[in-house]
């Protein structure tokens, strides 16, 4: 019973760390990458569709991403979604391709990205702590219902705290790496 609760919490915490890693991938450092477009959703024939499913991406140069829609009729919707995103780029449309040229990162823009990264890291840690709280409540409920003893719950809570620390440390390490990547000129 206790192991089930701890394993479930550990699995969900792993997913929170992975989600934070994906959020960090969307933050631009020096080089433009197709993963920056992962969070963009396009209104495609009335239904929200991830951009990755509507187009192919190539990066011929460090600051340029070429986007080739599979369906040319979706070009304007894709262009609009990119323009309205928080990427800070204005795509140019030549009828077949969208060309996104990313400006050089200024010191000010790098600091903004660091703030965004810190916010995303804090969101990830909050999610991990919420999972810890839920698992702890489930353990306390087991004790209250008389299914396990107080010593078992105390030991499980210590293991849960260790898991929580391990996952929040992983998020902190990712943040530290992202910050150094952003500050690198």
C-alpha positions in Angstrom: 0.0 0.0 0.0 2.7 2.5 1.1 5.0 1.4 -1.8 2.1 2.0 -4.3 1.6 5.5 -3.0 5.4 6.3 -3.1 5.9 4.7 -6.6 2.9 6.7 -8.0 4.3 9.9 -6.5 7.8 9.1 -7.9 6.4 8.5 -11.4 4.4 11.7 -11.3 7.4 13.7 -10.1 9.5 12.2 -12.9 6.9 13.5 -15.3 6.9 17.0 -13.8 10.7 17.1 -14.2 10.4 16.0 -17.8 7.7 18.6 -18.4 10.0 21.3 -17.0 12.8 20.0 -19.3 10.5 20.4 -22.3 9.6 24.0 -21.1 13.3 24.8 -21.0 13.8 23.4 -24.5 11.3 26.0 -25.8 13.4 28.8 -24.4 15.9 30.1 -26.9 19.5 30.2 -26.0 22.0 31.0 -28.7 20.9 28.8 -31.6 17.4 28.6 -33.1 16.0 25.1 -32.7 12.7 23.5 -34.0 11.9 22.5 -30.4 11.2 26.2 -29.7 8.0 25.7 -31.7 6.7 22.7 -29.6 4.3 24.8 -27.6 2.7 26.6 -30.5 -0.9 25.5 -31.3 -2.5 26.5 -34.6 -6.2 26.9 -35.3 -6.4 24.4 -38.2 -9.9 24.0 -39.6 -11.5 25.0 -36.3 -9.5 22.7 -34.1 -6.3 23.5 -32.1 -3.5 21.5 -33.6 0.2 21.4 -32.5 2.4 23.1 -35.1 4.7 20.1 -35.2 1.9 18.1 -36.8 1.3 20.7 -39.6 4.8 21.4 -40.9 8.4 20.3 -41.2 11.2 22.3 -39.8 14.8 22.9 -41.0 17.5 25.1 -39.5 19.9 26.0 -42.4 21.7 28.6 -40.2 22.1 29.2 -36.5 19.4 32.0 -36.4 17.0 30.9 -39.1 14.3 28.3 -39.0 12.4 27.3 -42.2 8.9 26.0 -41.8 7.3 24.1 -44.6 3.6 23.4 -44.1 2.3 20.0 -45.3 -0.9 21.8 -46.3 -0.2 25.1 -48.0 -3.7 26.3 -47.2 -2.7 26.3 -43.5 0.1 28.8 -44.2 -1.7 31.9 -42.9 -2.9 30.2 -39.7 0.6 29.0 -39.0 2.0 32.4 -39.6 -0.5 34.0 -37.3 0.1 31.5 -34.5 3.9 32.1 -34.7 3.4 35.9 -34.7 1.2 35.7 -31.6 3.5 33.3 -29.7 6.1 34.5 -27.2 9.0 33.7 -29.5 9.4 37.3 -30.5 9.8 36.6 -34.3 8.0 37.8 -37.3 7.8 35.1 -40.0 8.2 36.0 -43.6 6.0 34.1 -46.1 7.1 33.3 -49.6 4.1 31.2 -50.6 5.8 27.8 -49.9 7.9 28.4 -46.8 7.8 30.5 -43.7 11.2 31.9 -42.8 11.7 32.8 -39.1 14.9 34.9 -38.5 15.7 35.2 -34.9 17.5 38.4 -33.8 20.7 38.3 -31.9 20.1 38.0 -28.2 20.8 41.2 -26.5 21.8 41.3 -22.8 18.3 42.6 -21.9 16.6 39.8 -23.8 18.9 37.2 -22.2 17.9 38.5 -18.8 14.2 38.2 -19.8 14.8 34.6 -20.8 16.5 33.9 -17.5 13.4 35.3 -15.7 11.2 33.1 -17.9 13.4 30.0 -17.1 13.2 30.8 -13.4 9.5 31.0 -13.5 9.2 27.7 -15.3 11.6 26.1 -12.8 9.5 27.4 -9.9 6.3 26.1 -11.6 8.0 22.6 -11.9 9.0 22.6 -8.3 5.5 23.7 -7.2 4.1 20.8 -9.1 6.5 18.4 -7.4 5.6 19.8 -3.9 1.9 19.5 -4.7 2.5 15.8 -5.6 4.4 15.4 -2.3 1.4 16.9 -0.4 -1.1 14.6 -2.1 1.1 11.5 -1.3 1.5 12.6 2.3 -2.3 13.0 2.6 -2.8 9.5 1.3 -0.2 8.1 3.8 -1.9 9.9 6.6 -5.3 8.5 5.5 -3.9 5.0 5.6 -2.7 5.6 9.1 -6.0 7.1 10.2 -7.9 4.2 8.7 -5.7 1.9 10.7 -4.3 0.1 7.7 -0.7 0.8 8.6 1.2 1.9 11.7 2.6 5.3 12.6 6.2 4.1 12.3 5.5 2.8 8.7 4.0 6.2 7.8 6.9 8.1 9.3 9.5 6.0 7.4 7.5 6.5 4.2 7.3 10.2 4.7 11.1 10.3 5.1 11.4 8.4 1.8 8.9 10.8 0.2 10.9 13.8 1.4 14.0 12.3 -0.1 12.3 11.8 -3.5 10.9 15.3 -3.4 14.4 16.7 -2.8 15.9 14.6 -5.5 13.4 15.9 -8.1 13.5 19.5 -7.0 17.4 19.3 -7.2 17.0 18.0 -10.7 14.9 21.0 -11.7 17.5 23.3 -10.0 20.3 21.7 -12.0 18.4 22.2 -15.2 17.8 25.8 -14.3 21.5 26.3 -13.6 22.5 24.8 -16.9 19.9 26.9 -18.8 21.1 30.1 -17.1 24.7 29.4 -18.0 23.6 28.6 -21.6 21.7 31.8 -21.8 24.5 33.9 -20.4 27.0 32.4 -22.8 27.7 34.8 -25.7 
